[in-house]
Amino acid sequence: MENSAIFKPLLTTTHTPINAYFSKNSSDFVVREIPLYEYSGSGEHLIVQIQKKGLSTFELLSILSSATGAKIRDFGYAGLKDKEGMTTQFISLPAKFESAIENFSYDNIKILNTTRHNNKLRIGHLKGNHFFIRLKKVLPSEAQKLKNAINLIDSRGFANYFGYQRFGKFANNYQNAKELLTVMANGDKKILKKYNPKLRDFLISAYQSELFNRYLSKRVEISRFCDSFSIKELAEIYKFDMDTIKDLKSQKQFFKLIRGEVMGHYPFGKLFLCEDLSCEVEKFIQRDRTSCGLLLGSKAYEASGVAMQIERDIIGAEFIKFMNGSRRFNWVWADEMRYSYNEEEAQFSLSFTLQKGSYATTLLREILGREIFDFADL
């Protein structure tokens, strides 16, 4: 599986696939950005809350630039939003363009609110996103399966895989990134000029994301096997030292922690190594901290021991000098989970909040117990 053209990470759920129809249209997929902080109400920057349909964030900014006269670089935003569905997000621009924004009108774009702030918005300046998803053609038997799956995930969390959006329409961003990084490693400046800096950064990010997913999938496999096999069988499968095997087998929660791995306070906070395993397991169960996977790069916080070896076996260190690297939560939890079922219309609705950087489509994939898109149809 790891060597296939399209890598599909292991699900954490094991129920039979659920039959339900999902479409990312403006009625059935709604996203609302949650700001990281309250805006000051004064300052040199205008904060605009915008609702859009059928447009990516970059397409939105291009339209606003043409309409207001502001340059693309003048705009700030906290995160990228899907082109599909109905999405609400905040952008910033210099306050001198306020009158142009007030008179702005465009199909599928609606200005909801404006206020002032001291700073330009930067990537990451959001707390998270609230999602609404409507599933259709849901029979009563499937609705009960959906409720069971949602309740399970709501209680134990889910693997924080990168969503399909990272990997391109044909899931070829990873391979394109490898070709780019090979060019960079060979020092071929003539070919390298064909890649603009933004495309280069995007492809490198896709490369890191694919490796992260492969590593996290291995951790999910280890966790599933620990619940299914004996200590002796686990030792034969993974060749870990016996202390590590016993540590893994002793844990009752689904996602198993490993001594020496990098942890992070949840949902925000500093990184540190998992040393007192029993203590960290307890705080993990309480959602006070979580496991952090590697985004390959020379400046990433290093794991140790067996945890480091697993990372090296899956992720390796090829092209590491071309990336700074960082850490990303392996395991996360959805907040404010709500659902309802309309049997007459055969529609199942759910809503939830995710921390920034987590994908609603990844959560939905776990709920449905199957792939929700065919890459050929994207």
Backbone torsions as a table, in degrees:
resi	resn	phi	psi	omega
1	MET	NA	-40.2	-176.8
2	GLU	-66.1	-22.0	-178.5
3	ASN	-97.4	3.6	179.7
4	SER	-73.5	158.0	-178.4
5	ALA	-62.6	-38.3	178.3
6	ILE	-115.6	108.9	-178.1
7	PHE	-82.3	127.4	178.7
8	LYS	-116.7	105.8	-175.8
9	PRO	-65.1	154.5	-179.2
10	LEU	-64.0	139.5	172.1
11	LEU	-74.8	151.0	173.3
12	THR	-87.6	-23.1	176.4
13	THR	-87.6	154.0	-175.9
14	THR	-126.8	10.3	179.7
15	HIS	-73.6	162.7	177.9
16	THR	-64.7	147.8	-179.2
17	PRO	-54.9	140.2	-177.9
18	ILE	-98.0	132.7	179.4
19	ASN	-85.4	114.6	177.0
20	ALA	-160.9	144.9	-178.7
21	TYR	-96.1	129.1	179.7
22	PHE	-127.0	132.7	176.6
23	SER	-136.3	133.4	-179.9
24	LYS	-84.5	65.4	175.4
25	ASN	-104.9	173.5	-171.9
26	SER	-69.1	-16.4	177.7
27	SER	-91.6	-29.9	-171.3
28	ASP	-108.0	-6.2	178.2
29	PHE	-141.1	108.1	-175.2
30	VAL	-125.9	130.6	-178.0
31	VAL	-124.5	132.4	177.2
32	ARG	-126.5	119.3	-179.3
33	GLU	-72.7	138.5	178.6
34	ILE	-108.8	116.7	-177.3
35	PRO	-61.9	152.5	178.0
36	LEU	-71.9	-30.1	-176.7
37	TYR	-151.0	167.1	177.6
38	GLU	-79.6	134.6	-178.9
39	TYR	-74.9	147.7	-168.6
40	SER	-70.8	-28.5	-177.0
41	GLY	90.3	-3.9	177.5
42	SER	-147.8	157.6	179.5
43	GLY	135.8	-176.7	-173.2
44	GLU	-91.0	0.4	-178.6
45	HIS	-118.1	142.6	177.4
46	LEU	-99.7	125.0	176.5
47	ILE	-98.7	124.4	-176.5
48	VAL	-119.0	124.5	174.6
49	GLN	-92.3	121.9	-171.1
50	ILE	-124.9	136.2	172.3
51	GLN	-107.1	131.6	-177.1
52	LYS	-137.8	155.4	176.2
53	LYS	-133.6	135.5	173.4
54	GLY	67.8	22.6	-178.6
55	LEU	-137.2	138.1	172.0
56	SER	-76.5	167.0	177.1
57	THR	-60.9	-40.3	-179.7
58	PHE	-66.5	-38.1	176.3
59	GLU	-65.8	-39.5	176.0
60	LEU	-58.6	-48.4	-178.7
61	LEU	-63.9	-36.9	178.2
62	SER	-63.2	-42.2	178.7
63	ILE	-65.4	-44.9	179.5
64	LEU	-64.1	-37.3	178.3
65	SER	-62.2	-46.1	179.9
66	SER	-64.9	-36.1	-175.8
67	ALA	-78.5	-32.3	-174.0
68	THR	-103.6	-22.1	-174.7
69	GLY	90.5	-4.1	176.5
70	ALA	-74.1	143.8	177.8
71	LYS	-79.1	154.3	-179.7
72	ILE	-55.3	-39.6	-177.8
73	ARG	-68.2	-15.7	178.1
74	ASP	-74.6	-22.2	-176.6
75	PHE	-82.3	149.4	172.0
76	GLY	-126.8	150.9	177.4
77	TYR	-151.5	152.8	-175.1
78	ALA	-88.4	-28.0	-178.9
79	GLY	-165.3	159.6	177.8
80	LEU	-85.1	141.1	179.7
81	LYS	-116.6	151.1	-178.9
82	ASP	-57.3	148.9	172.5
83	LYS	-73.4	-39.2	-179.1
84	GLU	-78.5	153.7	176.4
85	GLY	83.8	-175.1	175.9
86	MET	-103.1	120.5	-177.4
87	THR	-127.7	143.2	177.3
88	THR	-121.3	128.2	179.6
89	GLN	-146.9	167.8	178.8
90	PHE	-105.4	138.5	170.9
91	ILE	-128.6	160.6	176.1
92	SER	-125.2	152.6	173.2
93	LEU	-155.1	161.7	-179.4
94	PRO	-55.7	140.3	-174.7
95	ALA	-63.6	-18.3	-179.9
96	LYS	-64.8	-14.6	179.1
97	PHE	-96.1	13.8	-175.2
98	GLU	-60.3	-43.5	-178.7
99	SER	-64.4	-36.0	178.5
100	ALA	-66.3	-37.8	178.0
101	ILE	-68.0	-39.3	-178.9
102	GLU	-61.8	-30.9	-178.7
103	ASN	-96.7	6.5	-175.0
104	PHE	-73.4	139.3	176.2
105	SER	-149.4	131.4	-179.1
106	TYR	-160.5	140.8	178.5
107	ASP	-58.3	136.3	176.2
108	ASN	70.6	9.9	173.4
109	ILE	-128.4	128.9	-179.6
110	LYS	-131.2	127.8	174.8
111	ILE	-82.6	117.2	-177.2
112	LEU	-91.1	-36.1	-173.9
113	ASN	-165.8	152.6	173.6
114	THR	-136.1	148.1	174.7
115	THR	-154.0	172.0	178.9
116	ARG	-101.4	158.0	177.2
117	HIS	-155.0	160.3	-176.5
118	ASN	-76.4	-30.9	-170.7
119	ASN	-121.1	155.4	170.3
120	LYS	-73.3	140.4	176.9
121	LEU	-68.2	142.6	178.7
122	ARG	-124.6	158.0	176.7
123	ILE	-54.9	130.5	179.6
124	GLY	97.5	-7.1	179.9
125	HIS	-81.7	54.8	174.9
126	LEU	-144.8	151.8	178.3
127	LYS	-81.4	-39.3	-178.5
128	GLY	173.4	-159.2	179.5
129	ASN	-139.7	142.9	174.7
130	HIS	-102.7	134.9	-174.7
131	PHE	-121.0	145.6	168.1
132	PHE	-125.4	128.7	-179.9
133	ILE	-130.3	132.6	174.7
134	ARG	-113.8	125.4	175.8
135	LEU	-103.4	141.7	-176.1
136	LYS	-119.1	167.9	179.8
137	LYS	57.8	44.2	-176.8
138	VAL	-102.3	113.6	176.3
139	LEU	-75.0	156.4	179.9
140	PRO	-53.6	-40.0	179.6
141	SER	-64.4	-36.6	178.5
142	GLU	-73.8	-33.5	177.4
143	ALA	-61.3	-39.7	178.2
144	GLN	-66.1	-38.9	175.9
145	LYS	-62.3	-40.0	178.4
146	LEU	-62.1	-44.5	179.4
147	LYS	-60.5	-43.0	-179.8
148	ASN	-63.9	-43.9	-179.4
149	ALA	-65.8	-42.5	179.9
150	ILE	-63.9	-43.5	179.9
151	ASN	-62.7	-38.3	178.2
152	LEU	-64.1	-49.5	-177.8
153	ILE	-67.5	-35.9	178.7
154	ASP	-62.4	-33.2	-177.4
155	SER	-84.6	-33.2	-173.6
156	ARG	-114.7	-11.3	-179.5
157	GLY	90.4	-171.4	-177.5
158	PHE	-154.3	162.4	-179.6
159	ALA	-71.3	130.3	-172.3
160	ASN	-87.2	56.2	179.4
161	TYR	-65.1	149.8	167.2
162	PHE	-67.9	142.4	-179.8
163	GLY	-81.9	170.1	-177.2
164	TYR	-57.3	-23.6	-177.1
165	GLN	-58.0	-27.7	-177.1
166	ARG	-72.7	-17.7	-164.8
167	PHE	-111.3	4.7	172.0
168	GLY	90.3	160.7	-177.2
169	LYS	-56.6	-36.6	-179.0
170	PHE	-110.0	18.0	179.5
171	ALA	55.8	36.2	-175.3
172	ASN	-112.4	8.8	-179.3
173	ASN	-64.1	-35.9	-179.4
174	TYR	-63.4	-46.7	-179.7
175	GLN	-66.7	-39.8	176.8
176	ASN	-63.0	-36.6	178.4
177	ALA	-66.2	-40.7	178.1
178	LYS	-61.7	-39.5	178.1
179	GLU	-64.7	-42.4	177.4
180	LEU	-62.4	-47.5	-177.5
181	LEU	-65.6	-32.3	175.0
182	THR	-64.9	-40.9	176.0
183	VAL	-62.2	-42.7	179.2
184	MET	-64.3	-40.3	-179.9
185	ALA	-67.0	-33.7	179.5
186	ASN	-81.2	-9.2	178.1
187	GLY	69.8	26.9	-178.8
188	ASP	-83.2	90.0	-175.1
189	LYS	-67.1	-29.6	-179.2
190	LYS	-64.7	-46.6	178.6
191	ILE	-71.2	-35.6	-177.1
192	LEU	-62.2	-29.5	-179.8
193	LYS	-63.8	-18.5	179.3
194	LYS	-71.1	-18.1	-178.8
195	TYR	-100.5	119.5	174.7
196	ASN	-74.9	157.3	-173.9
197	PRO	-56.6	-38.7	-178.8
198	LYS	-66.4	-41.7	177.7
199	LEU	-65.1	-40.7	179.2
200	ARG	-60.1	-47.3	180.0
201	ASP	-63.9	-39.0	-179.5
202	PHE	-64.8	-44.5	-179.0
203	LEU	-66.1	-40.3	177.7
204	ILE	-62.4	-39.8	177.2
205	SER	-63.0	-39.3	177.9
206	ALA	-64.9	-37.2	177.3
207	TYR	-62.6	-47.1	177.9
208	GLN	-61.6	-39.1	-177.6
209	SER	-65.5	-42.3	179.2
210	GLU	-62.6	-44.6	179.7
211	LEU	-65.5	-37.5	176.1
212	PHE	-60.2	-46.8	-179.6
213	ASN	-61.4	-39.0	179.6
214	ARG	-65.6	-40.7	178.1
215	TYR	-66.2	-46.8	-178.5
216	LEU	-64.1	-35.3	176.5
217	SER	-61.5	-38.4	176.4
218	LYS	-64.6	-39.7	177.7
219	ARG	-64.9	-37.1	176.1
220	VAL	-65.9	-40.4	176.8
221	GLU	-59.8	-47.6	179.4
222	ILE	-58.2	-43.9	-178.9
223	SER	-63.7	-43.2	179.2
224	ARG	-65.6	-42.4	-179.4
225	PHE	-65.1	-35.1	-179.7
226	CYS	-62.7	-28.6	178.5
227	ASP	-84.4	-10.2	-173.1
228	SER	-114.8	-22.4	-173.7
229	PHE	-119.9	159.1	178.9
230	SER	-78.2	169.6	177.2
231	ILE	-57.9	-44.1	-179.9
232	LYS	-62.5	-44.2	-179.9
233	GLU	-65.6	-39.9	178.3
234	LEU	-63.2	-39.8	179.0
235	ALA	-63.2	-35.1	178.6
236	GLU	-73.9	-33.7	-178.1
237	ILE	-73.3	-46.8	-169.6
238	TYR	-105.8	-15.4	179.2
239	LYS	61.0	23.6	174.8
240	PHE	-74.5	161.4	173.8
241	ASP	-66.9	157.4	-172.3
242	MET	-64.4	-33.4	178.3
243	ASP	-62.6	-41.1	179.1
244	THR	-65.7	-42.8	178.7
245	ILE	-60.2	-45.4	180.0
246	LYS	-65.3	-38.9	176.4
247	ASP	-59.0	-45.7	-179.3
248	LEU	-64.3	-46.7	-175.2
249	LYS	-67.5	-26.1	-176.5
250	SER	-76.2	-16.7	-175.3
251	GLN	-82.1	135.1	-176.1
252	LYS	-92.7	-27.0	179.6
253	GLN	-70.3	158.5	-175.6
254	PHE	-63.1	-56.8	-175.6
255	PHE	-81.0	115.8	-174.6
256	LYS	-86.0	137.5	175.9
257	LEU	-91.4	155.1	-178.4
258	ILE	-125.6	130.3	178.7
259	ARG	-57.5	132.4	179.7
260	GLY	94.1	-7.6	178.0
261	GLU	-78.2	164.8	179.9
262	VAL	-86.0	130.7	177.9
263	MET	-114.2	163.1	175.5
264	GLY	-142.6	143.1	174.4
265	HIS	-64.0	138.7	-174.0
266	TYR	-113.0	135.6	2.9
267	PRO	-89.7	-7.7	177.5
268	PHE	-134.0	149.2	175.1
269	GLY	148.5	179.3	-174.6
270	LYS	-76.2	159.1	176.3
271	LEU	-92.3	152.9	178.7
272	PHE	-161.2	166.3	178.9
273	LEU	-87.4	144.6	175.9
274	CYS	-78.3	105.7	-178.6
275	GLU	-112.0	-52.8	176.1
276	ASP	-88.5	89.2	-170.6
277	LEU	-60.3	-46.7	-177.0
278	SER	-62.1	-37.6	178.3
279	CYS	-66.8	-44.2	-178.3
280	GLU	-68.8	-34.1	176.9
281	VAL	-62.3	-45.4	-179.4
282	GLU	-61.6	-42.9	-179.2
283	LYS	-73.8	-27.4	174.0
284	PHE	-65.9	-44.6	178.5
285	ILE	-61.2	-33.8	179.2
286	GLN	-81.8	0.3	-179.7
287	ARG	64.8	27.8	178.6
288	ASP	-87.3	-23.0	177.9
289	ARG	-155.9	165.5	-176.8
290	THR	-149.3	167.3	178.5
291	SER	-73.6	145.4	-178.7
292	CYS	-124.3	122.6	178.4
293	GLY	-87.1	167.4	-173.5
294	LEU	-93.8	129.0	163.3
295	LEU	-100.5	107.7	-167.2
296	LEU	-50.5	136.2	176.3
297	GLY	170.0	159.8	-173.1
298	SER	-70.6	-20.1	-175.6
299	LYS	-107.7	9.9	-179.1
300	ALA	-71.5	146.5	177.3
301	TYR	-61.8	126.9	-173.1
302	GLU	-88.4	140.1	170.7
303	ALA	-82.0	-177.9	179.1
304	SER	-142.8	164.9	173.4
305	GLY	59.8	-140.1	-178.7
306	VAL	-60.4	-37.8	-179.5
307	ALA	-60.5	-42.9	177.6
308	MET	-64.2	-40.1	-177.7
309	GLN	-64.7	-38.9	177.6
310	ILE	-62.2	-42.9	178.1
311	GLU	-60.6	-45.2	-178.5
312	ARG	-65.7	-37.4	-179.7
313	ASP	-65.4	-37.0	-176.0
314	ILE	-91.5	-45.4	-173.2
315	ILE	-93.4	-34.0	-177.8
316	GLY	69.8	-160.4	-179.5
317	ALA	-140.0	15.2	-179.3
318	GLU	-63.2	134.1	177.4
319	PHE	67.1	15.0	-173.6
320	ILE	-59.0	-30.9	-175.7
321	LYS	-69.8	-13.5	-179.2
322	PHE	-93.5	3.7	-178.0
323	MET	-135.0	143.1	175.8
324	ASN	-77.2	-43.3	178.8
325	GLY	83.8	163.3	177.2
326	SER	-167.7	-167.0	178.2
327	ARG	-123.8	151.1	-179.5
328	ARG	-138.7	142.5	180.0
329	PHE	-58.1	129.5	172.8
330	ASN	-77.5	-36.4	-171.9
331	TRP	-130.6	130.8	-177.5
332	VAL	-136.1	172.8	179.9
333	TRP	-130.1	144.1	173.2
334	ALA	-85.5	144.2	177.2
335	ASP	-111.1	159.9	174.6
336	GLU	53.0	41.4	-179.9
337	MET	-71.0	126.2	178.1
338	ARG	-137.2	148.1	175.7
339	TYR	-151.9	159.0	177.0
340	SER	-153.3	156.8	-178.4
341	TYR	-130.2	128.4	175.1
342	ASN	-107.0	99.0	-175.0
343	GLU	-65.8	-36.0	-178.1
344	GLU	-61.7	-40.6	-179.8
345	GLU	-95.4	-3.1	-179.0
346	ALA	56.3	43.1	-179.0
347	GLN	-122.0	136.1	179.6
348	PHE	-119.6	122.9	-178.0
349	SER	-113.1	139.9	174.3
350	LEU	-140.5	150.8	176.9
351	SER	-139.4	151.5	-176.7
352	PHE	-167.9	165.9	177.0
353	THR	-118.7	135.9	176.5
354	LEU	-120.8	149.2	173.3
355	GLN	-65.0	156.8	-179.8
356	LYS	-57.0	142.9	178.4
357	GLY	89.9	-9.4	178.0
358	SER	-97.2	149.5	-172.0
359	TYR	-107.2	129.5	176.2
360	ALA	-64.2	-35.5	179.7
361	THR	-67.4	-29.4	175.2
362	THR	-67.4	-43.1	177.2
363	LEU	-64.5	-43.4	-179.3
364	LEU	-63.7	-37.1	176.3
365	ARG	-58.8	-41.9	178.2
366	GLU	-67.0	-40.9	-179.1
367	ILE	-63.5	-45.7	-177.2
368	LEU	-78.1	-18.4	179.0
369	GLY	70.7	30.8	-177.4
370	ARG	-166.9	169.6	173.2
371	GLU	-68.4	138.6	-177.4
372	ILE	-99.7	-12.4	177.2
373	PHE	-134.8	148.4	166.1
374	ASP	-97.6	123.8	-176.4
375	PHE	-54.0	-31.0	-178.9
376	ALA	-67.3	-19.4	-177.6
377	ASP	-95.9	-6.4	-176.6
378	LEU	-76.0	NA	NA
